């Protein structure tokens, strides 16, 4: 999770877009998945469920808390 913090919370990341109102709450999990896959998670289809699970954990656990730590 720490490897992808800059990707998710940094400039032009899903969190910034959510805060600026460019993404809705329903769109954020998929935006996180796309960011994680683009940032270096192998693109083999076997990693897709892991990326989805990771994004749902972030959203349920509190994306704001994750980004402010």
Secondary structure as GFF3:
##gff-version 3
##sequence-region A 1 69
A	DSSP	alpha_helix	5	9	.	.	.	ID=ss1
A	DSSP	alpha_helix	14	19	.	.	.	ID=ss2
A	DSSP	alpha_helix	28	38	.	.	.	ID=ss3
A	DSSP	three_ten_helix	45	47	.	.	.	ID=ss4
A	DSSP	alpha_helix	48	61	.	.	.	ID=ss5
A	DSSP	alpha_helix	63	68	.	.	.	ID=ss6
###
